[in-house]
Amino acid sequence: MKQLSTRIDKIINNLKTNKEVNYKRIPDINMNMILYLDYFNNFLSVEGFANYYNYSITRAREILAQGKEQHEFRVKQLNNL
């Protein structure tokens, strides 16, 4: 579990240090977005991600789809500043 919290902390720090922005205008960082970024950076397959987090394949795909959508929206907001 310590390894997971360390990875999540790194992702959050990377998101916050992109540049100085008014974060009140940006959607909050949430767990689905963090899990999506963890998947994107550290896993080769949805099956591996699901196995690591003990999710069903269906649930893992739902989390990743929501996280990707939220991440892409957040990136668009950051680019529009």
QUIMOUR-V492984 format. One record per helix or strand of 2 or more residues. SS is the DSSP state (helix for helix, strand for strand). FROM is the first residue (numbers start at 1). LEN is the number of residues. If there is no record, write none. Layout:
BEGIN
ss/from/len
SS/FROM/LEN
SS/FROM/LEN
END
This chain:
BEGIN
ss/from/len
helix/2/15
helix/23/3
helix/31/12
helix/46/8
helix/57/23
END
